Amino acid sequence: MSVAKVIELNAASKTSMEDAVKVGLKKCAESVKNLQGAWVHEIKVVTDDKGNVQEWRVNLRITFIVE
C-alpha cells in the first residue's frame, strides 16, 4: 500500500505560465523524491501600468509518494 502526500508551493517566471510550472516542479524535485504530479491551483500575473504581463505566478499542489 502506498501513501501519498500533497505539498503546496509558489513559483514564478517572466516567460510564461508553463515555464513557471516547470520552474516550480524542477526546484521541488531537488529536495522531494517520488513526484507523481501537480495541480495548478491558482494563476496570477504581475502587470505594468499599461496592462502588459511582467511576471507569471502559479500556486502548485504537488503530489508525491511517501517511502
N, C-alpha and C positions, 0 to 999 in steps of 0.2 A: 504494500500500500504506500502511496506517495502523499506527501503533504506539500501543498503549495502556499506561498506567501506573496502578498502584494505590497509593494512599496510605492511611494509617490515621490516624483521629483519634477523639477522645472528645468527647462533648457531653452536656449535662445540662439538665433542665427540672424545675420544680416542678409542672408541669401534667400531663404525660403522656409516654409513650414516643414517641408520634408527634410531639409537639412537640419533644422532644429531637433527633429525627432531622431535623426541619425546621430547627432552630437550627443544627445542625452543617453541613447542606448549604448553608444561606444564608451562613454565615461562610466556608466553604470557597470558595464561588463569588466572594467578594470578591477573592481572590487567584489562583485557579486557573481557567483557561479550558477550554472544551470538556468540561464534565462530562457523563458518559454514564449513570451510575447508581451505586448503592451497595448493599452488603450490610450488614445489621445483624448484626455478628459476635457481639456479646455484649450482654446487658442486665443491669443491676444496679440495685437500689433501695436507698436510704438510708431507714431507718425510725426512728421514735421507740421508746421503751421499751415501748409498748403494741402495736407492730406496724403502726402507720399509716405509709403511704408518705409520706416527706417530700420525696424527690427521685428522679427517674428519670435513669439514666445509660446511655448507649449507646456502644458501640465500633463505629465505621463503617469499612468499607473502601470507598473511593470510587475509581471508575474515570474516567479522562479520557484524551482523545486528545492525543498529543504532536504539536506542529506541526513 
